[in-house]
Amino acid sequence: MTLLLSSYFLFFMYAFHAAISIRYWFATAIAIRYRSCPAFSIASSDIDSDPERTTITGYGLAAL
């Protein structure tokens, strides 16, 4: 009986570890994919050089 319980426990631990690993790899793959996508690049270096985003208009100056 003890051997049977220990084998169930080991299988549960293996399945739990596999589920955590799969979730980790999916999260990593998604993060890498959207980091390289220009539509989702929040801290992209080209934002500062884009004149449409850095130009202060009259309304922007009034807000400052």
Protein Blocks (a to p, Z undefined) as FASTA:
>chain_A
ZZmmmmmmmmmmmmmmmmmmmmmmmmmmmmmmmmmpmklmmkbcklmmpmklmpccfklm
mmZZ
